[in-house]
Amino acid sequence: MQYQAPGNDLRFLLFDVLGADKLHELEPYADATPDLISAVIDEAGKLAAEVIQPTNQVGDRQGCQYDPQTHNVTTPEGFKEAYQKFVEGGWTALDAPLEYGGQGLPHTLKFVVDEMVCSTNLSLGMYPGLTHGAISALYKHGTDELKSTYLEKLISGEWTGTMCLTEPHCGTDLGMIRTRATPNDDGSYAIEGTKIWITGGEHDLVHNIVHLVLAKLPGAPDTTKGISLFVVPKFLPESGERNPAFCGGLEHKMGIKGSATCVMNFEGARGWLVGEPNDGMRAMFTMMNEARLMVGMQGLGLAEMAYQESLGFARERLQSRSLTGAKNPDGPADPIIVHPDVRRMLMRQKVLNEGMRALALFTGHQLDLSVAHGDETVRENADNLVQLLTPVVKAFLTDEGFNNANVGLQVLGGSGFTTDWPLEQLVRDGRIARIYEGTNGIQAMDLVGRKLGLKGGALVRTLFAELTSYLKDNSDAPHREELKAAMKRLETATLWLASNAPKDPEQAGAAASPYLRLMALTVIGYLWSRMAGAAQQGLDNGAENRPLLESKLVSARFYFEKLLPETDWLLQDIESGKDSMMAFSDDHWVA
């Protein structure tokens, strides 16, 4: 089926719930009027459905092709044309800085576009997606010369970018990297080493590819504190000479086959230092944090497409009769959407998707406030929330994005298990999102091991202040008591970690994943209460979009009755501690 962009839900969230219709009142975003935001939603939806979606299945079936003689990679049929239309529409420049050819629009709008692109072809969306992180890293940490050399072409989409971290012998433990950077006489560096799992490391969508590479300088500490960041182009901008940075092969993957995931060999390639020596991790995290938010949108995008496919199937597939009597008396059976168990699956998809979209756009809105609001306190609080919620967005949206795609496959039954239907591809494509840009277990450890203690606990205090203020200011908030109970569980879990983790780091490790999930469900509960309140206000005021608003009230009820109660056993999981999972001795595993 053809993708239908969730435009009505996006406008409801942005305008009626989050207040993004007021972003144009902030000086940097003066052009972001409600009319312009609506136009972006509509045009992005058309691009996704008419240009990007038709390339998705062929991309999965053809995959990328590697030529070992030339080291070149060919993308699947239609990718080049679709990418060119994406570039021609200015989508690569949407929220990029104005001084280098960007449009300077709010980050929230990029979140919107990311979801639509990932719904319709995750593999294709990876190429401009990683480029955006390279743009941000160079803009924040690069010299004026590097900016003038690279940013305009990256922002326009004429060139693409990569991030080169992982090596064959080490994954997340980047202190173990062996890639070396030796100074040249002209101020550049000779980069030697091999990187793996490099998205878009080689392809035929553009002429030049700009690699951001982690490497160690001579004499640097053999830890993460000895890592530097370098920009290494495929072709040298000043001369057009081919730089010896070659693709050594493609990874053989279960999904995202249209995305060129490369082994990259740097054979004395010339590179230029980005930022300060031995400060590469700080610069790279500018890219990583953006990538983590983008990957969260990948999970949401795939979940939305899976929901649309399974809903369409459930409304048409005839099987058995309703338990309360025929609903399709003129047909041989009723559509399966009448059956409670199918309804449970569809409602779980719909309600979680809309809750995850609210969480993502809430975070995107806070990101915009953190850089553009005139009040320093507002900026600081917004930044606290973005830092705290980044691992939550990445992990929860990809966990539930995959789960919802899997649920969608179940709705289709046997049909879902065949390649004749798109669900199995969505499941395969979505599985990687829980792994790359830091596995979701690492996101959880980042949350409990770093973010909770950052700035003396200011980040999590800002979240609790946001939730508490909402309940204080809204005595009639929908589902107030259920939300209040979940908040209490999150507070109890936070205090348990504060008390136990300093004494035993393994307690933090054992509690990390359930804690992240507890936080996600609680914040989404807060947002569902806000959505229900906005929907009721719209109905009371005679709004025209009654079906949407009425659906929000029912969906909120489902969330608080069927999904939020999970926070109860998550707290029990956390408070039970590490003992049962750490008690095995070596010989117990094979007993």
NUNU-671543 format. One line per field, with one value per residue (C-alpha): residue number from 1; residue in one letter; x, y, z. Coordinates in steps of 0.2 Angstrom, whole numbers, padded with zeros to 4 digits. Layout:
<sites>
i	(NUM; ...)
aa	(a; ...)
X	(X; ...)
Y	(Y; ...)
Z	(Z; ...)
</sites>
This chain:
<sites>
i	(1; 2; 3; 4; 5; 6; 7; 8; 9; 10; 11; 12; 13; 14; 15; 16; 17; 18; 19; 20; 21; 22; 23; 24; 25; 26; 27; 28; 29; 30; 31; 32; 33; 34; 35; 36; 37; 38; 39; 40; 41; 42; 43; 44; 45; 46; 47; 48; 49; 50; 51; 52; 53; 54; 55; 56; 57; 58; 59; 60; 61; 62; 63; 64; 65; 66; 67; 68; 69; 70; 71; 72; 73; 74; 75; 76; 77; 78; 79; 80; 81; 82; 83; 84; 85; 86; 87; 88; 89; 90; 91; 92; 93; 94; 95; 96; 97; 98; 99; 100; 101; 102; 103; 104; 105; 106; 107; 108; 109; 110; 111; 112; 113; 114; 115; 116; 117; 118; 119; 120; 121; 122; 123; 124; 125; 126; 127; 128; 129; 130; 131; 132; 133; 134; 135; 136; 137; 138; 139; 140; 141; 142; 143; 144; 145; 146; 147; 148; 149; 150; 151; 152; 153; 154; 155; 156; 157; 158; 159; 160; 161; 162; 163; 164; 165; 166; 167; 168; 169; 170; 171; 172; 173; 174; 175; 176; 177; 178; 179; 180; 181; 182; 183; 184; 185; 186; 187; 188; 189; 190; 191; 192; 193; 194; 195; 196; 197; 198; 199; 200; 201; 202; 203; 204; 205; 206; 207; 208; 209; 210; 211; 212; 213; 214; 215; 216; 217; 218; 219; 220; 221; 222; 223; 224; 225; 226; 227; 228; 229; 230; 231; 232; 233; 234; 235; 236; 237; 238; 239; 240; 241; 242; 243; 244; 245; 246; 247; 248; 249; 250; 251; 252; 253; 254; 255; 256; 257; 258; 259; 260; 261; 262; 263; 264; 265; 266; 267; 268; 269; 270; 271; 272; 273; 274; 275; 276; 277; 278; 279; 280; 281; 282; 283; 284; 285; 286; 287; 288; 289; 290; 291; 292; 293; 294; 295; 296; 297; 298; 299; 300; 301; 302; 303; 304; 305; 306; 307; 308; 309; 310; 311; 312; 313; 314; 315; 316; 317; 318; 319; 320; 321; 322; 323; 324; 325; 326; 327; 328; 329; 330; 331; 332; 333; 334; 335; 336; 337; 338; 339; 340; 341; 342; 343; 344; 345; 346; 347; 348; 349; 350; 351; 352; 353; 354; 355; 356; 357; 358; 359; 360; 361; 362; 363; 364; 365; 366; 367; 368; 369; 370; 371; 372; 373; 374; 375; 376; 377; 378; 379; 380; 381; 382; 383; 384; 385; 386; 387; 388; 389; 390; 391; 392; 393; 394; 395; 396; 397; 398; 399; 400; 401; 402; 403; 404; 405; 406; 407; 408; 409; 410; 411; 412; 413; 414; 415; 416; 417; 418; 419; 420; 421; 422; 423; 424; 425; 426; 427; 428; 429; 430; 431; 432; 433; 434; 435; 436; 437; 438; 439; 440; 441; 442; 443; 444; 445; 446; 447; 448; 449; 450; 451; 452; 453; 454; 455; 456; 457; 458; 459; 460; 461; 462; 463; 464; 465; 466; 467; 468; 469; 470; 471; 472; 473; 474; 475; 476; 477; 478; 479; 480; 481; 482; 483; 484; 485; 486; 487; 488; 489; 490; 491; 492; 493; 494; 495; 496; 497; 498; 499; 500; 501; 502; 503; 504; 505; 506; 507; 508; 509; 510; 511; 512; 513; 514; 515; 516; 517; 518; 519; 520; 521; 522; 523; 524; 525; 526; 527; 528; 529; 530; 531; 532; 533; 534; 535; 536; 537; 538; 539; 540; 541; 542; 543; 544; 545; 546; 547; 548; 549; 550; 551; 552; 553; 554; 555; 556; 557; 558; 559; 560; 561; 562; 563; 564; 565; 566; 567; 568; 569; 570; 571; 572; 573; 574; 575; 576; 577; 578; 579; 580; 581; 582; 583; 584; 585; 586; 587; 588; 589; 590; 591)
aa	(m; q; y; q; a; p; g; n; d; l; r; f; l; l; f; d; v; l; g; a; d; k; l; h; e; l; e; p; y; a; d; a; t; p; d; l; i; s; a; v; i; d; e; a; g; k; l; a; a; e; v; i; q; p; t; n; q; v; g; d; r; q; g; c; q; y; d; p; q; t; h; n; v; t; t; p; e; g; f; k; e; a; y; q; k; f; v; e; g; g; w; t; a; l; d; a; p; l; e; y; g; g; q; g; l; p; h; t; l; k; f; v; v; d; e; m; v; c; s; t; n; l; s; l; g; m; y; p; g; l; t; h; g; a; i; s; a; l; y; k; h; g; t; d; e; l; k; s; t; y; l; e; k; l; i; s; g; e; w; t; g; t; m; c; l; t; e; p; h; c; g; t; d; l; g; m; i; r; t; r; a; t; p; n; d; d; g; s; y; a; i; e; g; t; k; i; w; i; t; g; g; e; h; d; l; v; h; n; i; v; h; l; v; l; a; k; l; p; g; a; p; d; t; t; k; g; i; s; l; f; v; v; p; k; f; l; p; e; s; g; e; r; n; p; a; f; c; g; g; l; e; h; k; m; g; i; k; g; s; a; t; c; v; m; n; f; e; g; a; r; g; w; l; v; g; e; p; n; d; g; m; r; a; m; f; t; m; m; n; e; a; r; l; m; v; g; m; q; g; l; g; l; a; e; m; a; y; q; e; s; l; g; f; a; r; e; r; l; q; s; r; s; l; t; g; a; k; n; p; d; g; p; a; d; p; i; i; v; h; p; d; v; r; r; m; l; m; r; q; k; v; l; n; e; g; m; r; a; l; a; l; f; t; g; h; q; l; d; l; s; v; a; h; g; d; e; t; v; r; e; n; a; d; n; l; v; q; l; l; t; p; v; v; k; a; f; l; t; d; e; g; f; n; n; a; n; v; g; l; q; v; l; g; g; s; g; f; t; t; d; w; p; l; e; q; l; v; r; d; g; r; i; a; r; i; y; e; g; t; n; g; i; q; a; m; d; l; v; g; r; k; l; g; l; k; g; g; a; l; v; r; t; l; f; a; e; l; t; s; y; l; k; d; n; s; d; a; p; h; r; e; e; l; k; a; a; m; k; r; l; e; t; a; t; l; w; l; a; s; n; a; p; k; d; p; e; q; a; g; a; a; a; s; p; y; l; r; l; m; a; l; t; v; i; g; y; l; w; s; r; m; a; g; a; a; q; q; g; l; d; n; g; a; e; n; r; p; l; l; e; s; k; l; v; s; a; r; f; y; f; e; k; l; l; p; e; t; d; w; l; l; q; d; i; e; s; g; k; d; s; m; m; a; f; s; d; d; h; w; v; a)
X	(0000; 0005; 0012; 0001; 0010; 0003; 0000; -0015; -0007; 0009; -0001; -0011; 0005; 0015; 0002; -0011; 0000; 0019; 0016; 0028; 0016; 0025; 0043; 0042; 0042; 0060; 0072; 0082; 0066; 0056; 0052; 0045; 0027; 0012; 0009; 0027; 0027; 0011; 0019; 0034; 0023; 0013; 0028; 0038; 0024; 0022; 0041; 0041; 0026; 0029; 0048; 0056; 0044; 0045; 0063; 0061; 0057; 0069; 0083; 0080; 0080; 0095; 0106; 0122; 0135; 0154; 0167; 0183; 0193; 0189; 0183; 0167; 0149; 0133; 0117; 0101; 0090; 0081; 0092; 0102; 0086; 0077; 0092; 0094; 0075; 0078; 0093; 0084; 0070; 0082; 0079; 0097; 0098; 0082; 0089; 0107; 0115; 0111; 0129; 0133; 0118; 0106; 0088; 0090; 0073; 0069; 0077; 0059; 0055; 0070; 0063; 0046; 0055; 0067; 0051; 0043; 0059; 0063; 0045; 0047; 0065; 0076; 0091; 0090; 0088; 0104; 0115; 0109; 0106; 0124; 0129; 0119; 0130; 0146; 0139; 0136; 0153; 0162; 0151; 0154; 0172; 0180; 0192; 0185; 0195; 0187; 0170; 0172; 0180; 0166; 0150; 0142; 0144; 0138; 0123; 0118; 0119; 0132; 0144; 0139; 0148; 0152; 0157; 0171; 0173; 0172; 0187; 0188; 0195; 0184; 0166; 0161; 0177; 0185; 0200; 0207; 0207; 0223; 0220; 0235; 0237; 0255; 0259; 0264; 0274; 0260; 0249; 0239; 0240; 0243; 0229; 0232; 0220; 0204; 0186; 0171; 0152; 0154; 0137; 0139; 0157; 0157; 0143; 0138; 0125; 0138; 0155; 0164; 0162; 0169; 0174; 0176; 0188; 0194; 0213; 0227; 0242; 0260; 0262; 0244; 0237; 0231; 0213; 0199; 0208; 0221; 0208; 0208; 0196; 0200; 0191; 0197; 0189; 0187; 0194; 0205; 0195; 0210; 0216; 0203; 0216; 0209; 0214; 0219; 0203; 0195; 0181; 0187; 0170; 0152; 0145; 0132; 0117; 0100; 0092; 0095; 0102; 0101; 0113; 0131; 0139; 0157; 0174; 0185; 0204; 0214; 0231; 0240; 0225; 0227; 0216; 0215; 0212; 0195; 0195; 0210; 0222; 0216; 0199; 0191; 0178; 0170; 0169; 0163; 0149; 0141; 0139; 0134; 0120; 0112; 0114; 0106; 0091; 0090; 0090; 0076; 0066; 0071; 0062; 0047; 0046; 0047; 0034; 0022; 0024; 0021; 0005; -0002; 0001; -0006; -0021; -0025; -0023; -0034; -0048; -0049; -0044; -0060; -0059; -0071; -0086; -0086; -0089; -0104; -0112; -0109; -0102; -0101; -0117; -0117; -0099; -0092; -0083; -0080; -0064; -0051; -0051; -0067; -0057; -0051; -0034; -0031; -0038; -0026; -0011; -0017; -0021; -0003; 0004; -0006; -0005; 0013; 0017; 0008; 0016; 0033; 0030; 0025; 0041; 0052; 0044; 0044; 0063; 0065; 0055; 0066; 0082; 0075; 0072; 0089; 0097; 0085; 0075; 0080; 0079; 0095; 0085; 0074; 0088; 0097; 0082; 0078; 0096; 0095; 0080; 0088; 0103; 0093; 0081; 0093; 0097; 0078; 0073; 0086; 0083; 0064; 0059; 0070; 0065; 0046; 0049; 0055; 0042; 0028; 0034; 0035; 0017; 0012; 0019; 0008; -0007; -0004; -0002; 0006; 0006; 0017; 0031; 0032; 0041; 0025; 0021; 0032; 0031; 0046; 0057; 0052; 0056; 0073; 0077; 0072; 0082; 0099; 0092; 0093; 0111; 0120; 0125; 0127; 0117; 0102; 0110; 0124; 0111; 0103; 0121; 0123; 0107; 0110; 0129; 0132; 0116; 0108; 0124; 0128; 0128; 0125; 0108; 0101; 0095; 0084; 0078; 0073; 0062; 0054; 0051; 0042; 0031; 0027; 0023; 0011; 0001; 0001; -0005; -0018; -0028; -0040; -0027; -0033; -0028; -0020; -0019; -0011; 0002; 0006; 0008; 0020; 0030; 0031; 0038; 0051; 0056; 0058; 0069; 0080; 0082; 0086; 0100; 0107; 0108; 0114; 0124; 0139; 0142; 0141; 0142; 0135; 0118; 0117; 0121; 0108; 0095; 0099; 0088; 0072; 0076; 0077; 0060; 0052; 0057; 0051; 0034; 0032; 0036; 0025; 0011; 0014; 0013; -0003; -0011; -0007; -0013; -0030; -0032; -0029; -0041; -0054; -0052; -0053; -0069; -0077; -0072; -0081; -0065; -0069; -0057; -0068; -0063; -0045; -0048; -0060; -0047; -0035; -0046; -0049; -0030; -0025; -0037; -0029; -0012; -0015; -0025; -0015; 0003; 0008; 0005; 0021; 0030; 0025; 0035; 0049; 0051; 0051; 0064; 0075; 0073; 0076; 0094; 0108; 0109; 0099; 0108; 0125; 0125; 0130; 0148; 0156; 0151; 0133; 0131; 0134; 0126)
Y	(0000; 0018; 0027; 0040; 0053; 0056; 0074; 0077; 0069; 0079; 0095; 0091; 0087; 0102; 0115; 0109; 0100; 0106; 0124; 0123; 0135; 0148; 0144; 0158; 0170; 0165; 0176; 0162; 0153; 0168; 0159; 0144; 0150; 0138; 0139; 0135; 0120; 0113; 0115; 0106; 0092; 0091; 0091; 0079; 0067; 0068; 0066; 0051; 0042; 0046; 0047; 0037; 0023; 0016; 0012; 0003; -0015; -0015; -0009; -0024; -0036; -0029; -0022; -0013; -0020; -0020; -0020; -0027; -0021; -0003; -0002; 0006; 0003; 0004; 0008; -0001; 0005; 0021; 0027; 0040; 0048; 0048; 0055; 0069; 0074; 0074; 0086; 0097; 0099; 0107; 0093; 0091; 0109; 0110; 0114; 0118; 0135; 0149; 0156; 0140; 0138; 0130; 0135; 0137; 0130; 0121; 0104; 0098; 0099; 0088; 0075; 0076; 0073; 0059; 0049; 0050; 0046; 0031; 0025; 0024; 0019; 0017; 0012; 0028; 0039; 0034; 0043; 0061; 0056; 0053; 0068; 0079; 0073; 0077; 0095; 0098; 0091; 0102; 0117; 0116; 0110; 0114; 0128; 0142; 0134; 0117; 0125; 0135; 0120; 0107; 0114; 0121; 0106; 0094; 0105; 0106; 0087; 0088; 0078; 0066; 0062; 0047; 0044; 0031; 0024; 0005; -0006; -0025; -0029; -0016; -0010; 0003; 0002; 0015; 0017; 0002; 0009; 0006; 0019; 0031; 0049; 0054; 0073; 0078; 0093; 0103; 0102; 0088; 0070; 0053; 0042; 0023; 0010; 0000; 0004; -0007; -0005; 0012; 0018; 0026; 0024; 0021; 0024; 0032; 0044; 0059; 0062; 0065; 0057; 0066; 0054; 0060; 0047; 0044; 0040; 0042; 0054; 0049; 0047; 0050; 0041; 0023; 0027; 0037; 0053; 0050; 0050; 0064; 0067; 0070; 0075; 0063; 0067; 0054; 0067; 0081; 0097; 0108; 0096; 0083; 0070; 0053; 0051; 0033; 0029; 0014; 0002; -0015; -0024; -0023; -0031; -0045; -0040; -0046; -0029; -0011; -0019; -0003; 0005; 0003; -0003; -0003; -0009; 0006; 0005; 0021; 0019; 0035; 0045; 0064; 0071; 0087; 0088; 0093; 0102; 0100; 0085; 0071; 0079; 0069; 0060; 0077; 0082; 0064; 0065; 0080; 0068; 0053; 0062; 0068; 0050; 0043; 0054; 0050; 0032; 0034; 0041; 0026; 0015; 0026; 0027; 0008; 0006; 0018; 0010; -0007; -0001; 0006; -0011; -0021; -0010; -0011; -0029; -0031; -0021; -0031; -0049; -0060; -0074; -0081; -0071; -0059; -0066; -0055; -0059; -0056; -0038; -0042; -0052; -0052; -0059; -0076; -0070; -0054; -0044; -0049; -0031; -0036; -0049; -0043; -0050; -0042; -0026; -0027; -0029; -0014; -0003; -0007; -0001; 0014; 0020; 0017; 0025; 0041; 0041; 0039; 0052; 0064; 0059; 0062; 0079; 0085; 0081; 0090; 0105; 0106; 0105; 0121; 0130; 0125; 0135; 0148; 0154; 0171; 0166; 0158; 0148; 0141; 0137; 0128; 0118; 0113; 0107; 0097; 0088; 0085; 0077; 0066; 0060; 0057; 0039; 0036; 0042; 0031; 0015; 0015; 0020; 0007; -0006; -0003; 0001; -0016; -0024; -0015; -0021; -0038; -0036; -0030; -0046; -0056; -0047; -0053; -0071; -0082; -0068; -0058; -0072; -0071; -0059; -0055; -0043; -0029; -0033; -0045; -0032; -0020; -0032; -0036; -0017; -0012; -0025; -0015; 0001; -0007; -0010; 0003; 0021; 0012; -0003; 0000; -0008; 0006; 0019; 0013; 0013; 0031; 0036; 0029; 0030; 0047; 0057; 0055; 0061; 0075; 0093; 0086; 0078; 0093; 0084; 0072; 0086; 0096; 0082; 0079; 0098; 0097; 0083; 0090; 0107; 0100; 0091; 0106; 0117; 0105; 0098; 0090; 0083; 0067; 0051; 0062; 0048; 0035; 0047; 0052; 0034; 0031; 0047; 0040; 0024; 0033; 0044; 0028; 0020; 0035; 0036; 0017; 0020; 0035; 0024; 0008; 0012; 0021; 0006; -0007; -0002; -0018; -0013; 0001; -0010; -0023; -0009; 0002; -0006; -0007; 0010; 0018; 0009; 0015; 0033; 0032; 0025; 0038; 0053; 0046; 0045; 0063; 0067; 0056; 0066; 0082; 0075; 0069; 0086; 0095; 0084; 0087; 0105; 0104; 0094; 0107; 0121; 0113; 0108; 0100; 0086; 0076; 0058; 0062; 0071; 0057; 0044; 0053; 0051; 0032; 0030; 0038; 0027; 0012; 0018; 0021; 0005; -0007; -0001; 0011; -0003; -0010; 0003; -0007; -0023; -0012; -0005; -0022; -0028; -0013; -0015; -0034; -0029; -0039; -0055; -0067; -0062; -0062; -0077; -0090; -0097; -0102; -0120; -0115; -0109; -0127; -0137)
Z	(0000; -0002; 0013; 0020; 0030; 0047; 0044; 0055; 0070; 0067; 0066; 0082; 0091; 0085; 0086; 0099; 0112; 0110; 0105; 0090; 0081; 0091; 0086; 0073; 0088; 0092; 0082; 0073; 0068; 0061; 0045; 0054; 0054; 0056; 0037; 0033; 0045; 0037; 0020; 0025; 0032; 0016; 0004; 0014; 0014; -0005; -0007; 0004; -0004; -0022; -0024; -0009; -0006; -0024; -0021; -0005; -0011; -0025; -0014; -0002; -0017; -0026; -0012; -0015; -0027; -0024; -0037; -0030; -0044; -0043; -0025; -0031; -0024; -0035; -0026; -0031; -0045; -0043; -0028; -0037; -0045; -0028; -0019; -0033; -0030; -0012; -0014; -0027; -0015; -0002; 0011; 0015; 0020; 0030; 0048; 0042; 0046; 0035; 0032; 0023; 0012; 0025; 0028; 0047; 0051; 0067; 0071; 0075; 0057; 0053; 0065; 0055; 0039; 0046; 0051; 0034; 0025; 0037; 0035; 0016; 0013; 0028; 0018; 0007; 0021; 0029; 0016; 0020; 0038; 0042; 0032; 0044; 0058; 0049; 0045; 0064; 0069; 0057; 0060; 0079; 0080; 0063; 0058; 0047; 0033; 0035; 0036; 0020; 0011; 0016; 0023; 0008; -0002; 0012; 0016; -0002; -0004; -0017; -0006; 0008; 0025; 0036; 0053; 0055; 0073; 0074; 0070; 0067; 0085; 0095; 0095; 0108; 0117; 0106; 0117; 0109; 0091; 0081; 0067; 0067; 0061; 0057; 0054; 0036; 0032; 0025; 0041; 0035; 0043; 0035; 0041; 0042; 0048; 0044; 0050; 0048; 0048; 0039; 0033; 0016; 0016; -0003; -0016; -0032; -0026; -0026; -0033; -0016; 0001; 0017; 0031; 0049; 0056; 0074; 0075; 0087; 0085; 0089; 0108; 0112; 0127; 0123; 0130; 0124; 0130; 0116; 0102; 0089; 0074; 0056; 0040; 0026; 0009; -0005; -0017; -0011; -0014; -0019; -0033; -0036; -0033; -0027; -0008; -0004; 0007; -0001; 0002; 0005; 0004; 0010; 0025; 0022; 0032; 0036; 0032; 0026; 0011; 0000; 0013; 0009; 0025; 0021; 0027; 0024; 0022; 0025; 0016; 0021; 0016; 0019; 0033; 0043; 0062; 0068; 0085; 0097; 0097; 0108; 0109; 0096; 0107; 0111; 0093; 0088; 0101; 0092; 0078; 0089; 0098; 0082; 0075; 0091; 0089; 0070; 0074; 0086; 0071; 0061; 0074; 0074; 0055; 0053; 0066; 0057; 0041; 0049; 0057; 0041; 0032; 0046; 0048; 0030; 0030; 0045; 0038; 0022; 0027; 0030; 0043; 0056; 0063; 0077; 0094; 0096; 0079; 0061; 0057; 0038; 0036; 0017; 0016; 0020; 0036; 0045; 0043; 0056; 0064; 0073; 0084; 0101; 0100; 0083; 0090; 0105; 0093; 0082; 0097; 0104; 0088; 0086; 0104; 0106; 0089; 0093; 0110; 0103; 0090; 0105; 0114; 0099; 0094; 0113; 0113; 0096; 0102; 0118; 0106; 0097; 0113; 0120; 0105; 0101; 0116; 0123; 0141; 0148; 0161; 0148; 0136; 0150; 0156; 0138; 0136; 0151; 0145; 0128; 0136; 0147; 0134; 0120; 0125; 0129; 0112; 0104; 0114; 0117; 0100; 0092; 0104; 0101; 0083; 0080; 0092; 0083; 0066; 0073; 0080; 0062; 0055; 0067; 0062; 0044; 0050; 0037; 0024; 0035; 0035; 0016; 0005; -0005; 0009; 0016; 0034; 0034; 0027; 0040; 0054; 0046; 0043; 0060; 0070; 0067; 0075; 0092; 0089; 0080; 0086; 0103; 0107; 0118; 0133; 0131; 0130; 0146; 0154; 0147; 0156; 0173; 0173; 0166; 0163; 0180; 0189; 0176; 0183; 0201; 0195; 0187; 0171; 0180; 0192; 0177; 0171; 0188; 0188; 0171; 0176; 0194; 0187; 0174; 0188; 0199; 0185; 0179; 0193; 0181; 0170; 0161; 0170; 0183; 0196; 0185; 0179; 0197; 0202; 0187; 0192; 0210; 0203; 0193; 0208; 0219; 0206; 0204; 0223; 0223; 0210; 0219; 0235; 0228; 0212; 0221; 0232; 0218; 0199; 0194; 0203; 0190; 0176; 0181; 0183; 0168; 0154; 0165; 0172; 0154; 0150; 0166; 0161; 0143; 0148; 0162; 0150; 0137; 0150; 0153; 0135; 0133; 0147; 0138; 0121; 0129; 0137; 0121; 0112; 0125; 0123; 0105; 0106; 0118; 0107; 0092; 0082; 0065; 0066; 0079; 0074; 0077; 0094; 0099; 0095; 0106; 0121; 0118; 0114; 0130; 0140; 0132; 0136; 0154; 0156; 0146; 0144; 0158; 0172; 0165; 0176; 0191; 0188; 0180; 0197; 0205; 0193; 0198; 0216; 0216; 0212; 0203; 0213; 0202; 0186; 0193; 0204; 0191; 0191; 0175; 0176; 0179; 0161; 0154; 0168)
</sites>
